Amino acid sequence: MTHLRFILFFGCFSSFCFAGDLRTTNGNVLRNAKVVQVDPDGVVVNHEAGIIKIDYRVLPPDLKQRYNFDEHKAAVFHEQQKARAQQTAQENQQIVKEHDQRELAQIRKQMEAEDSGDQISYGGANADVRAAIQIHKAMDAQQEAAAAARKPKTFWNSSVMQVISSIFGGGGKKGSGEGPIGNGAGFDGHGGFDR
């Protein structure tokens, strides 16, 4: 049983071990390329100039065959990504709508109290500002948690990469995509893989 596990592990690991120069069908050559991640629609490659995701349509035929790329699987993957983006947008709209409804209800309550002569005190204007800030922070945290839950977990969006990015990134904001170049790009100037 142990040998079977080792063989399965080695077989899975060896499928990512392509190393050498990689020439795409559109003529680009990536020196010392190593495949570090295989997705249904392409591969992520670490090479001399940085990291890049290569669409399966421009991979050489031998790599397409090696990683079993299928147009149908790639199309399904793109649809899933599109659906995930739509779901995120809907959740964000719902969060904003709920916040607006709570805020409107609070304003109505204050207006009714003022009209009736009763004064509702929440601790003054500063308390209202603090409460609004706390509400916005809670909404931001909910949005980040919802987005993080939907985002596929890979090495590139792990805490390890966040630490590396903070060391080499020169002050990019967490989660902003700002890398060492400072233009929203990653380590090699690539804009990211979520497009």
C-alpha positions in Angstrom: 0.0 0.0 0.0 2.9 2.4 0.8 4.5 1.7 -2.5 1.2 2.5 -4.3 1.0 5.8 -2.5 4.6 6.6 -3.5 4.0 5.7 -7.1 0.8 7.8 -7.2 2.6 10.8 -5.6 5.6 10.5 -7.9 3.4 10.2 -10.9 1.4 13.3 -10.0 4.6 15.2 -9.2 6.5 14.2 -12.3 3.7 15.5 -14.5 4.6 19.1 -13.4 8.3 18.6 -14.0 8.7 19.9 -17.5 11.9 21.9 -17.6 13.8 23.4 -20.4 13.1 25.9 -23.2 9.5 26.1 -24.2 8.5 27.4 -27.6 4.8 28.3 -28.1 3.0 28.0 -31.4 3.0 31.8 -31.7 6.8 31.9 -31.7 7.5 32.9 -28.1 10.4 31.2 -26.4 10.6 30.8 -22.7 14.1 29.9 -21.4 14.5 27.5 -18.5 10.7 27.1 -18.3 9.2 24.9 -15.5 5.5 24.1 -15.4 4.4 24.9 -11.8 0.6 24.7 -12.2 -1.8 23.0 -14.6 -5.2 24.5 -15.1 -8.0 23.3 -17.4 -7.3 26.3 -19.7 -3.5 26.4 -19.6 -0.3 26.1 -17.6 1.5 28.5 -15.3 5.2 28.5 -16.2 8.2 29.9 -14.2 10.9 31.0 -16.6 14.0 33.3 -16.7 11.9 36.4 -17.1 9.3 35.6 -14.4 6.0 33.8 -14.2 3.4 33.6 -16.9 0.2 31.7 -17.6 0.1 30.2 -21.1 -3.2 29.4 -22.8 -3.5 25.8 -23.9 -4.2 27.0 -27.5 -0.6 28.2 -27.9 1.1 25.3 -26.3 3.1 22.9 -28.5 1.2 19.7 -29.4 3.4 17.5 -27.2 2.6 19.5 -24.1 -1.1 19.6 -24.9 -1.0 15.9 -25.1 1.1 15.5 -21.9 -1.3 17.6 -19.8 -4.4 16.2 -21.5 -5.9 19.6 -22.6 -9.4 19.5 -23.8 -11.3 22.4 -25.4 -14.6 21.3 -23.6 -12.9 21.3 -20.2 -11.4 24.7 -20.9 -14.8 26.1 -21.9 -16.4 24.7 -18.8 -13.6 26.2 -16.7 -14.1 29.6 -18.3 -17.9 29.4 -17.7 -17.2 28.5 -14.0 -14.9 31.5 -13.7 -17.5 33.7 -15.3 -20.2 32.4 -13.0 -18.0 32.9 -10.0 -17.4 36.6 -11.0 -21.2 37.1 -11.4 -21.9 35.5 -8.0 -19.3 37.9 -6.4 -20.9 40.9 -8.1 -24.4 39.8 -6.9 -23.2 39.2 -3.3 -21.5 42.6 -3.3 -24.7 44.3 -4.5 -26.7 42.4 -1.8 -24.3 43.6 0.9 -24.5 47.2 -0.3 -28.3 46.9 -0.5 -28.6 45.5 3.0 -26.2 48.2 4.3 -28.3 51.0 2.6 -31.5 49.6 4.1 -30.0 49.5 7.6 -28.7 53.1 7.2 -32.1 54.3 5.8 -33.9 52.6 8.7 -31.6 54.3 11.2 -32.2 57.7 9.5 -36.0 57.2 9.5 -35.9 56.3 13.2 -33.9 59.5 14.0 -36.2 61.6 11.9 -39.3 60.1 13.6 -37.8 60.7 17.0 -37.0 64.3 16.2 -40.5 64.9 14.8 -42.0 63.5 18.0 -39.8 65.6 20.2 -37.9 62.6 21.5 -34.2 62.8 21.1 -32.3 59.6 20.4 -28.7 59.9 21.3 -26.2 57.5 20.1 -23.3 59.3 21.8 -23.2 62.4 19.6 -21.9 62.9 16.0 -18.6 61.2 16.7 -20.4 58.0 17.8 -22.4 58.1 14.5 -19.2 58.4 12.5 -17.6 55.6 14.5 -20.6 53.4 13.9 -20.6 54.1 10.2 -16.9 53.3 10.0 -17.4 50.0 11.9 -20.3 49.1 9.5 -18.1 49.8 6.5 -15.2 47.8 8.0 -17.6 44.9 8.6 -18.9 45.1 5.1 -15.4 45.1 3.7 -14.5 42.1 5.8 -17.6 40.2 4.6 -16.7 41.0 1.0 -13.1 39.9 1.4 -14.2 36.7 3.1 -16.7 35.9 0.4 -14.2 36.6 -2.3 -11.5 34.5 -0.6 -13.9 31.6 -0.1 -14.6 31.5 -3.9 -11.0 32.0 -5.0 -9.3 28.7 -5.8 -6.4 28.0 -3.4 -3.1 27.8 -5.2 0.5 28.4 -4.2 0.4 31.9 -6.0 -2.3 33.3 -3.7 -1.1 31.6 -0.5 0.2 33.2 2.6 3.7 32.2 1.6 3.4 34.4 -1.5 1.9 37.2 0.5 5.0 37.1 2.8 7.3 37.0 -0.2 5.4 39.8 -1.9 5.6 42.0 1.3 9.4 41.4 1.5 10.1 42.1 -2.1 7.1 44.1 -3.0 8.1 47.4 -1.5 4.9 48.3 0.3 2.2 47.0 -2.0 -1.2 46.8 -0.3 -2.3 43.4 0.7 -4.7 42.0 -1.8 -4.2 45.0 -4.2 -2.1 43.1 -6.7 0.6 45.7 -6.3 4.0 44.1 -6.8 7.6 45.3 -6.8 6.9 47.2 -10.0 4.2 49.2 -8.3 1.8 49.2 -11.3 -0.5 46.4 -10.2 1.7 43.8 -11.8 3.3 40.7 -10.4 7.0 39.9 -10.0 7.5 39.9 -13.8 5.2 42.7 -14.8 2.4 40.3 -15.6 -1.0 41.6 -14.7 -2.2 38.4 -13.1 -4.0 35.3 -14.0 -7.6 36.2 -13.2 -8.3 37.7 -16.6 
